[in-house]
Amino acid sequence: MNPMNYVYLSALLFSIGASGVLLRRNAIVVFMCVELMLNATNLAFVAFARMQGNLDGQVIAFFVMVVAAAEVVIGLAIIVTIFRTRRSTSVDGANLLKY
Amino acid sequence: MPTILAATEPTQAATASGVFSLTWLLIALPLLGAVVLLLGGRRLDRVGPLLGTLLPAASFVLGVVQFLALLGRDADDRSIGQYLYNWVSVGRFQVDAGLLVDQLSMCFVLLITGVGTLIHIYSIGYMAHDTDRRRFFGYLNLFIAAMLLLVLADNYLLLYVGWEGVGLASYLLIGFWSFVPAYAAAAKKAFVANRVGDFGLSIAIMIMFWQFGTVSFQGVFSSVGGASEGALTAIGLMLLLGACGKSAQFPLQSWLGDAMAGPTPVSALIHAATMVTVGVYLVVRSAAIFNGAPNAQLVVVIVGAITLIFGAVVGCAKDDIKKALAASTMSQIGYMMLAAGLGPVGYAFAIFHLLTHGFFKANMFLGAGSVMHGMNDQINMRRFGGISTVMKITWITFGIGWLAIIGFPGLSGFWSKDKIIEAAFEGEGWRPWVFGSAALVGAGITAFYMTRLFFMTFHGERRWTEDVHPHESPKVMTIPLIVLAIGSALLGVVLGPTGAIVDWLEPVVGAPGEESTVLPVAVVLVLTELLVLGGILLAWSMYLRTRVPVVAPVGSVLTRAARQDLYQDAINESLFMRPGQYLTRFLVFFDNRVVDGAVNGLAAVLGGTSGRFRRLQTGFVRSYALSMLAGAAVLVGAMLLVRN
């Protein structure tokens, strides 16, 4: 099977994730879209590693997973805190940090 | 002029030994007094005045011992240097801190410590009721110490330290009652005028170093022979500028009258006996330089002649007893400058007049203080009159001072001033006529204004205000007056006709030489005495025979001008202060508008721009995410473009 197909899939997933981040207001959904983007890159890494025939990309995919796990912990904690104080998880609502 | 230069060739100073190894103590004692009194705090309030008087007195005793030791030496062996330490050592610039006791500095040491001590004693009585006596005596001691350092230094740089110290001490003392704004302003004025002069002295020192590579007296004077006349003239003129500042000579004379703001003993100490004389000291000490620069000498003489007439004219119109005396000081210092500018014929007489003047002027200033003490600190002579009967000692001592300054035959001023007038008539061409006449006329005017002052104060009807009850001052004030009066009477006859002062100073300043006067000496003498008599008679008819109005009459144009110090302040103001003010105003404007404008404008542009850009920070996370995505896309696109 042509490994390029994985790259195309990865690009598709990344685009879906990116449009989700840009278009959705619910912080949980935005967060899940970020995860989608991360996993799209993981897929790309693994596909490229396969194409190059070495393990570098696979190793980096593991790193990304670790980072993503840490990010989930922190990100969810933040979202929960925001929800507790604002009674909403709309990312547009939390816009006080500006000029 | 090789002969004259040879005459003033500096003799090698002998190394200090015996009593002369204590020379540093002369300065250290009053300096110690100043330090202790100024840092000692309130605990010393009670003993302060006594301590402050004893230390200069100790200096005086040491000075007398040294003087006697000098008398016991040969005339050529009376120059004793004391090396203290290596002060400045920078490459080619080597300055040792050293002291020089010779005939000239010994004259000053005795005058400063002697008259200074008397003034200290007098101050104990005069300042008895001032709460800040300790500070006052501390300043007086500081002044004496600075003055001694000035005259004992063996190089120009150390002299400059003393010079500045004198300036500082005079500033502190003139502004002693600085809670009166006018007095504080007077102190500031004196300081600023002095600074102008100090500037000249510092430049002179710089030229010396540039030309001779040294600033020590011995080094400079021994290399004067090889220097160009232009350089010597430049040094001489700059030294003269310094001398004009300290000695209140034209055109830097304006501070002296206002400096009467200080307590009266200060006026006696600073503005009669010591500080104003340092200009004369500087010129006489630098005799070797001036001998090689005839043009600078001529300027010195001109300055002296202008000042002596200027001071005399101003003195005629002042109703404030201290300001009249101040104008008289200015005029008498003018005589000394004139003599000092005449060269070897005048140096010794300049110092002679300086010594006698130190006595009779201190005497009269302290006498004026005594009168003020009895008259509730009033200074307007139109409110005095008839004091002679109630203040007998003050009257008699002041009278001796008065007769001495106008040159009454036999008293000090007669011997010293007539010698200067004679010396002014010596020489050839137009100079003796001009300068001699100036000195002669000055003597007549001096007689007029001093007689006026004396009669208005001590004689005539009593024009006192209701509330004064004059009384003689306490003994602690009258005894210094008596001592000074004796000095005023006898110092001249001791030093003058015996030729003692000329012989004494000859190794330092050179012999007077034999030059003939354009008029016979006897004629000069008779003319002088006639003018003096005329001055006295005029003053008698105007201020004793006729009533003195309590309110000053409007007077002639000249009187009004003289009351305003011949408009010296107005001239200074319009010539220097206003242009300076306009210049600073322009600079301030330039700074505000152009320099600050550029800086502020740039900041405003940046601030405005960033204010606009700030709006980009909306706080919407999704818009940041979009811009990051766009940025990443641009980066990737750019990389793809570069790759291909």
Interface residues (C-beta under 8 A of the other chain):
Chain A: A18 V21 L22 L23 R25 V30 V91 D92 A94 N95 L96 L97 K98 Y99
Chain B: R614 R615 Q617 T618 G619 F620 V621 R622 A625 L626 L629
